[in-house]
Amino acid sequence: MIWILLGKIVLMYKNKHVSMNKKALIAIILVIVLVPTGVYALSPLFFNTMIDEPAPTMKDSKMPIQEKEGTSKPLGTMNQDSIGKMLSSGGFVGRGDQIHDVTGVAKILKDESGLKYLRLENFKSTNGPDLHVYLATDEKASDYVILGKLKANIGNQNYEIPDGVDLAKYHEVLIWCKQFSVLFGSAELA
C-alpha cells in the first residue's frame, strides 16, 4: 500500500498535475517510509509480554519429608515432581546502555527422559522487534545455535536444546535481536 502511494506521488510529480518542489517530494517520501519503520522498531519498547512456564521435572523422585519438630529423624519420603537436574547456570548481564538490558538467571536442566532445556528464571529483558535466544561460543554470535524466538520479555521460560549441541562449546546464552544484529544481554554458563 505504501509503495502504491509512493508511485502515485511520483507519477503526479512527473505529470506535473501537482506543482511540488523536490524538497517537498523528498520529505513526503521520507515520512511515508520512516514513520512506519520507526513505529515497527520502537513500539516493542513500550509493551511487555509475560510468561510463567513450569520447570522441566524429574518424575517420581524421592524427596525427604520435613523432620518432625524436636527430633533429628525424618518422617520418611514421598513421591513428588522435582525440578530437573541442573547441569550449569549463569546470571544475565545487559549491555548497560539503558536501552538493551537483561536480568535473570539461565540454567541448563535435564529431565527424566534425558532431554536438555535452557531455562530462563526471574527473567526480564527490554523488549525489541525480533528477539531470539541463542546458545553461542561468544557474545558476538560468531558461532551459535538458535533455540527459538523469545517467548516473552518477562518471566520464567524453557527452550529445548537440540540433541548433539556441545554445551562445553556453546557456553554463552544470548538474547539477540536477529533483525538488527544487536546483543541485548548474555549469561555465561558454568
C-alpha positions as CSV (number, residue, x, y, z in Angstrom):
1,M,0.0,0.0,0.0
2,I,2.9,2.4,0.8
3,W,4.5,1.6,-2.5
4,I,1.3,2.3,-4.4
5,L,1.0,5.7,-2.6
6,L,4.7,6.5,-3.4
7,G,4.1,5.5,-7.0
8,K,1.1,7.8,-7.3
9,I,3.1,10.7,-5.8
10,V,6.0,10.2,-8.2
11,L,3.6,9.9,-11.2
12,M,1.8,13.1,-10.2
13,Y,5.1,14.9,-9.9
14,K,6.3,13.6,-13.3
15,N,2.9,14.5,-15.0
16,K,3.0,18.0,-13.4
17,H,-0.6,17.6,-12.2
18,V,0.6,18.7,-8.8
19,S,3.1,21.5,-8.5
20,M,5.6,20.3,-6.0
21,N,9.2,21.2,-5.4
22,K,11.8,18.4,-5.0
23,K,12.3,19.1,-1.3
24,A,8.6,18.6,-0.6
25,L,8.5,15.4,-2.6
26,I,11.6,14.0,-0.7
27,A,10.0,15.0,2.7
28,I,6.8,13.2,1.8
29,I,8.6,10.0,0.7
30,L,10.8,10.1,3.9
31,V,7.8,10.4,6.1
32,I,5.9,7.6,4.4
33,V,8.9,5.3,4.7
34,L,10.5,6.3,8.0
35,V,7.4,6.6,10.2
36,P,6.2,3.0,9.7
37,T,9.8,1.8,10.1
38,G,10.2,3.8,13.3
39,V,6.9,2.5,14.7
40,Y,7.9,-1.1,14.0
41,A,11.3,-0.8,15.5
42,L,10.4,1.2,18.6
43,S,6.9,0.0,19.5
44,P,8.1,-3.1,21.3
45,L,9.9,-0.9,23.8
46,F,6.6,0.2,25.1
47,F,4.9,-3.2,25.5
48,N,5.8,-6.1,27.9
49,T,4.8,-9.7,27.4
50,M,4.8,-12.1,30.3
51,I,5.1,-15.9,30.7
52,D,5.5,-18.3,33.6
53,E,6.3,-21.8,32.4
54,P,6.9,-24.6,35.0
55,A,10.4,-26.0,35.0
56,P,11.1,-29.4,33.4
57,T,10.7,-32.1,36.1
58,M,12.1,-35.4,37.2
59,K,9.1,-37.7,37.9
60,D,8.9,-40.0,40.9
61,S,12.0,-38.6,42.7
62,K,12.2,-39.4,46.4
63,M,12.0,-36.1,48.4
64,P,12.5,-36.3,52.1
65,I,9.6,-35.1,54.2
66,Q,10.4,-32.4,56.7
67,E,11.6,-33.5,60.0
68,K,9.2,-33.7,62.9
69,E,9.8,-30.9,65.4
70,G,12.1,-31.9,68.3
71,T,13.6,-35.0,66.6
72,S,16.5,-35.5,64.2
73,K,14.8,-38.3,62.2
74,P,13.0,-37.5,59.0
75,L,9.4,-38.9,58.9
76,G,10.1,-40.6,55.5
77,T,10.0,-39.9,51.9
78,M,7.3,-39.1,49.4
79,N,7.0,-39.2,45.6
80,Q,6.6,-35.9,44.0
81,D,7.8,-34.0,41.0
82,S,11.1,-32.1,41.4
83,I,12.9,-29.7,39.2
84,G,15.1,-31.4,36.5
85,K,18.8,-32.0,37.2
86,M,20.7,-28.7,36.8
87,L,23.9,-29.1,34.6
88,S,25.0,-25.4,34.6
89,S,23.8,-21.9,35.2
90,G,24.8,-18.3,34.9
91,G,23.4,-14.8,35.6
92,F,22.4,-12.4,32.8
93,V,24.3,-9.2,32.2
94,G,22.8,-6.5,30.0
95,R,24.7,-4.2,27.7
96,G,24.5,-1.4,30.2
97,D,23.4,1.2,27.7
98,Q,19.9,1.8,29.2
99,I,18.3,0.5,26.0
100,H,19.3,-3.1,25.8
101,D,19.0,-4.6,29.3
102,V,18.6,-8.2,30.5
103,T,18.4,-9.6,34.1
104,G,17.7,-13.1,35.5
105,V,19.3,-16.5,35.5
106,A,19.9,-19.0,32.7
107,K,20.0,-22.7,33.7
108,I,20.6,-25.9,31.7
109,L,18.3,-28.6,33.0
110,K,18.0,-32.2,32.1
111,D,14.6,-34.0,32.6
112,E,13.9,-37.7,33.3
113,S,13.9,-38.6,29.6
114,G,17.4,-37.1,29.1
115,L,16.1,-34.0,27.2
116,K,18.0,-30.8,27.9
117,Y,16.4,-27.4,28.3
118,L,17.6,-23.9,28.7
119,R,15.5,-22.3,31.5
120,L,15.3,-18.6,32.0
121,E,14.3,-17.8,35.5
122,N,13.3,-14.4,37.1
123,F,14.0,-13.2,33.5
124,K,13.4,-9.6,32.4
125,S,14.5,-8.0,29.2
126,T,13.9,-4.8,27.4
127,N,11.6,-5.7,24.6
128,G,12.7,-5.5,21.0
129,P,11.4,-6.2,17.5
130,D,12.9,-9.6,16.7
131,L,14.5,-11.1,19.9
132,H,15.8,-14.7,19.8
133,V,17.5,-17.0,22.3
134,Y,20.9,-18.2,21.2
135,L,23.5,-20.6,22.6
136,A,26.8,-19.2,21.4
137,T,30.5,-19.6,21.6
138,D,30.9,-15.8,22.3
139,E,29.0,-12.6,22.8
140,K,29.4,-11.6,19.2
141,A,27.3,-14.6,18.0
142,S,30.1,-15.7,15.6
143,D,29.0,-19.4,16.1
144,Y,25.6,-20.1,17.6
145,V,22.6,-22.3,17.8
146,I,19.1,-20.7,17.7
147,L,16.8,-22.1,20.4
148,G,13.9,-20.0,19.2
149,K,12.2,-16.7,19.3
150,L,12.0,-15.2,22.8
151,K,8.6,-16.2,24.2
152,A,8.1,-13.2,26.4
153,N,10.3,-10.4,27.7
154,I,9.3,-11.1,31.3
155,G,9.0,-14.4,33.2
156,N,10.2,-18.0,33.5
157,Q,10.5,-19.9,30.2
158,N,12.0,-23.1,28.8
159,Y,13.7,-23.8,25.4
160,E,14.5,-27.3,24.4
161,I,18.2,-27.8,23.4
162,P,18.6,-29.9,20.2
163,D,20.4,-33.3,20.5
164,G,24.1,-33.1,19.8
165,V,24.6,-29.5,20.9
166,D,28.0,-29.4,22.7
167,L,27.3,-27.4,25.8
168,A,31.1,-27.1,26.5
169,K,31.4,-25.2,23.2
170,Y,28.2,-23.2,23.3
171,H,28.5,-21.8,26.8
172,E,27.0,-18.3,26.3
173,V,23.3,-17.6,26.4
174,L,22.5,-14.6,24.2
175,I,19.3,-12.6,23.9
176,W,19.8,-11.3,20.4
177,C,17.9,-9.0,18.1
178,K,18.2,-11.0,14.9
179,Q,16.9,-8.3,12.6
180,F,19.4,-5.6,13.7
181,S,22.2,-8.0,14.9
182,V,22.2,-6.4,18.4
183,L,23.0,-8.1,21.7
184,F,20.6,-7.3,24.5
185,G,22.3,-9.4,27.2
186,S,24.2,-12.5,27.9
187,A,24.8,-15.2,30.5
188,E,27.9,-17.3,30.7
189,L,27.1,-20.9,31.8
190,A,29.4,-22.5,34.3
